[in-house]
Amino acid sequence: MKRSLTPVAYRRVTLVALVLLCIIVVTGALVRLTGSGLGCSDWPTCNEQHFVDVGTAHSAIEQINRLFTGLVVVAVAIAVLGALVRVPRRRDLTWLSVSLVVGVFGQAVVGGVVVKTKLNPVAVQQHFLLSMVIVAAAMVLYHRAGEPDDAPSAAVVDVRTWQLTWLVTTGSALAIITGTIVTGTGPHSGSVDGKPVRRFGLHISDVARLHSGVVLITIAVALALLWRVRNTATRAIIEQALGAWIGLALLQGLIGYTQYFSGIPVFLVAVHVTLATGLWLAAINLALTTRQSNLVASKSSPSSSTSPVSSSTMTA
C-alpha cells in the first residue's frame, strides 16, 4: 500500500527538523565554550585509536555533539521522504528539504576541516555561518509547508515597506557575520586545556564596536519600519513578527554589552549564541511575512499600503 502524508503532518516533520537544526547550533557552541573543540583530535573518527571515545570530559562533549548530528541527519532525511509522499506533492518543498540534507552533509565536511586545521578561526566561522544558512532554509521550509497548496501570488505590502523589511534581514545577517569575527578574535577559541590556537589577530574592542554598530543600525531600521506601518492595513501582518525581532534584538544587545564588560563569561556567551539563532529565525520570519511582495506592488497606487490583504496570504 502506498504511504502518504497530509500537509499538516508534513509540517510537523519540518518543525522537528528546524528545532533539531537550531539545537545543534547551540551544542556546537558549547563544544567550543567548554574547550572541547579538539576533544576528538581526528575526523571522522574521534582519534587514531577509537572511532568513538568518551575517555575524557572533552572528548565526551565533542563526541556527544557528533552523535547528535546523527539525529539531525535522520530528521532532514525524513523531511525529504515526507516531501515525496506528501499529498499533494509540491516541488518547492521537495527542493527545500533536499537543500537541508546537502547543507548538513556539507556541515560535516566543514566540521572535519575545523578539526584538521586545529580550530582555525576562518574554518570555525564558516562552520557557524553555514549553520545559519541551513537554519534559514529550514525556516523557509516550515513556513512554506504551512501555506495553502493553491495560494495565489499577491503583494501584501508596498515596495518601501518590503525594502525596509529586507534591510532588517540583511542587517541581521551582517550582525551574525561580524559576530563571528568577534568570536574568532575573543578568548573562547575552543582549545583543550588552554592550548594556543590561531586567532584573527584583531583588537577585540574594535570588532566588538563594529558588531554592536551593525546591530544598533539594524534596530534603528526596524523602528523606522514599525513607524511606517503604524496606520496601515499591513500593520497586522508584520507587527507581530517585527515586534518579536525588536524584542530579541534589544535583549541580545543587553546580553552582548553585559558579557563584554563582565569579561566575556562562558554562560553569557552561550546565551548570546542562543539568542543570535533566535534573532536570525525572527529575521527570516519577518522576511517571509512579506515575501510575496514583488514588482507588481511598485506598479500599484500609493494607497496600496493601506489596501485590504487577502486572508489566503496569511496562512502559516
Long-range contacts (C-beta under 8 A, 24 or more apart in sequence): 2-85, 3-85, 4-85, 4-86, 4-87, 5-82, 5-85, 5-86, 5-87, 6-86, 6-87, 7-86, 7-87, 7-145, 7-149, 9-82, 10-82, 10-83, 10-86, 10-93, 10-145, 11-142, 11-145, 11-146, 13-78, 13-79, 13-82, 14-79, 14-82, 14-97, 14-138, 14-141, 14-142, 14-145, 15-142, 16-75, 16-78, 17-72, 17-75, 17-76, 17-78, 17-79, 17-97, 17-100, 17-138, 17-141, 17-142, 18-135, 18-138, 18-139, 18-141, 18-142, 20-71, 20-72, 20-75, 21-72, 21-75, 21-76, 21-100, 21-104, 21-131, 21-134, 21-135, 21-138, 22-135, 22-277, 22-281, 23-68, 24-65, 24-68, 24-69, 24-72, 24-131, 25-128, 25-131, 25-132, 25-135, 25-273, 25-277, 26-270, 26-273, 26-274, 26-277, 27-64, 27-65, 27-68, 28-65, 28-127, 28-128, 28-131, 29-128, 29-269, 29-270, 29-273, 29-274, 30-61, 30-65, 30-270, 31-61, 31-62, 31-65, 31-190, 32-124, 32-188, 32-189, 32-190, 33-188, 33-190, 33-266, 33-269, 33-270, 34-58, 34-61, 34-266, 35-190, 35-191, 35-192, 35-193, 35-194, 36-61, 36-62, 36-190, 36-192, 37-62, 37-114, 37-119, 37-124, 37-189, 37-190, 37-191, 37-192, 37-197, 38-62, 38-115, 38-118, 38-119, 38-190, 38-191, 38-192, 38-195, 39-63, 39-192, 40-66, 40-115, 41-115, 42-115, 43-111, 43-112, 43-115, 43-116, 44-108, 44-112, 58-192, 66-111, 69-104, 69-107, 69-108, 72-104, 73-101, 73-104, 73-105, 76-100, 76-101, 76-104, 77-101, 79-141, 88-149, 90-149, 92-144, 93-141, 93-144, 93-145, 96-137, 96-140, 96-141, 96-144, 97-141, 99-137, 100-134, 100-137, 100-138, 100-141, 103-130, 103-133, 103-134, 103-137, 104-134, 106-130, 107-131, 107-134, 118-197, 118-198, 119-189, 119-190, 119-191, 119-197, 119-198, 120-198, 121-183, 121-184, 121-185, 121-189, 121-198, 121-199, 121-200, 122-184, 124-180, 124-183, 124-184, 124-190, 125-180, 125-181, 125-183, 125-184, 128-180, 128-183, 129-176, 129-177, 129-180, 132-173, 132-176, 132-277, 132-280, 135-277, 135-280, 135-281, 135-284, 136-280, 136-284, 139-281, 139-284, 139-285, 139-288, 140-284, 140-288, 143-285, 143-288, 143-316, 146-315, 146-316, 147-315, 147-316, 148-312, 148-315, 151-312, 151-313, 151-315, 152-310, 152-312, 152-313, 153-292, 153-294, 154-292, 154-309, 154-310, 154-313, 155-292, 155-293, 155-294, 155-296, 155-297, 155-300, 155-304, 156-234, 156-237, 156-289, 156-290, 156-292, 156-293, 156-309, 156-313, 157-229, 157-234, 157-237, 157-238, 157-290, 157-293, 157-297, 157-305, 158-234, 158-293, 158-297, 158-300, 158-302, 158-304, 158-305, 159-293, 159-295, 159-297, 159-298, 160-228, 160-305, 161-225, 161-228, 161-229, 161-232, 161-234, 161-238, 161-290, 161-293, 161-305, 162-290, 162-293, 162-297, 164-221, 164-224, 164-225, 164-228, 165-225, 165-238, 165-286, 165-287, 165-289, 165-290, 166-287, 167-218, 167-221, 168-218, 168-221, 168-222, 168-225, 168-242, 168-245, 168-283, 168-286, 168-287, 169-283, 169-284, 169-286, 169-287, 171-214, 171-215, 171-217, 171-218, 171-221, 172-218, 172-245, 172-279, 172-280, 172-283, 173-280, 173-283, 174-214, 174-218, 175-211, 175-214, 175-215, 175-218, 175-276, 175-279, 176-276, 176-280, 178-207, 178-210, 178-211, 178-214, 179-211, 179-276, 181-207, 181-210, 181-211, 182-207, 182-208, 182-211, 186-264, 187-264, 188-264, 188-266, 188-269, 208-260, 211-256, 212-253, 212-256, 212-257, 215-249, 215-252, 215-253, 215-256, 216-253, 218-249, 219-246, 219-249, 219-250, 219-253, 222-246, 222-249, 229-305, 231-306, 232-305, 232-306, 233-305, 233-306, 233-307, 233-308, 233-309, 234-290, 234-305, 234-306, 234-309, 237-289, 237-290, 237-309, 237-314, 238-286, 238-289, 238-290, 241-282, 241-285, 241-286, 241-289, 242-286, 244-282, 244-285, 245-279, 245-282, 245-283, 245-285, 245-286, 248-275, 248-278, 248-279, 248-282, 249-279, 251-275, 252-276, 252-279
